Each structure stands twice: as structure tokens, then as C-alpha cells.
Amino acid sequence: MSQDLTQWIMEVRTLQRQLADTQKERDQAYNSAANWRRLYETEARQRREDSIAFQAQIDALQQRLDTDPGAALEKDLDLSTINSLQGLQQRLDGLVQQCQDLTQQLQAEQAAHAQTRQTLTAALGDTFDALK
């Protein structure tokens, strides 16, 4: 009978250790989920702020165009300093290059945003799977 009692006590202790380990893993998973949630919210806030800033720039440019389209275009192109066809071609080449650079930057930002979203979504999914 003493051996049965000892065996029961050992089994209870083993179960207590397993329960403590499981609770620790659960707490770590909750902390990880909270951390990922915080990172996702920070990323989302930054994206919203960027969107607001870009929209303000678009609105300002639209207002310039609505007010005086010719002056806005001339200022952007700086046509007053161009006095030859070659100068105009060089200015056009510069603007095309600037457009390409901005397009590449936009594509890089979109790719980074998509990668961040995918990574955070996968991490949240893994965390929730770990909690189950």
C-alpha cells in the first residue's frame, strides 16, 4: 500500500510539473502574441500616417493645378531656364529618371509593406496555433 501511495504522489508531482510547464508555455505564447500585436499596430499606425501625409501632398498638388495649371507645370519643369531643344531634352530625361526612381521607391515600399503584413500575419497565426 505504501508503494501505491508513493506512486500516486510521484504521478501527482509529475502532473504538477507538466501543468506548470504548460502554464509557462501559455504565458510565453500570450506575451509573444501581445508583442506581435504591438508590432502590427505600430506598422499600421505608420502606414496610416504615411497615407495621410501622401494625401495632403496630393491635395496640395491638386490645389496648385486647379489654381493655375500653367504656372504649376512651368515651376515643376523649370522651363524658364531652358533655351534650347537640347536643354529641354536633358530636362525631360531628368524628369523621366526622377519618375522611374519614385516608381521604384513606391514599389519597394509596397513590397516591404506586403512582406511585413505577411510576416506578422504568419506570426500571429503561429502564436494562435501554439495557444491551442
Secondary structure by P-SEA (a helix, b strand, c coil): caaaaaaaaaaaaaaaaaaaaaaaaaaaaaaaaaaaaaaaaaaaaaaaaaaaaaaaaaaaaaaaaaacaaaaaaaaacccccccaaaaaaaaaaaaaaaaaaaaaaaaaaaaaaaaaaaaaaaaaaaaaaac
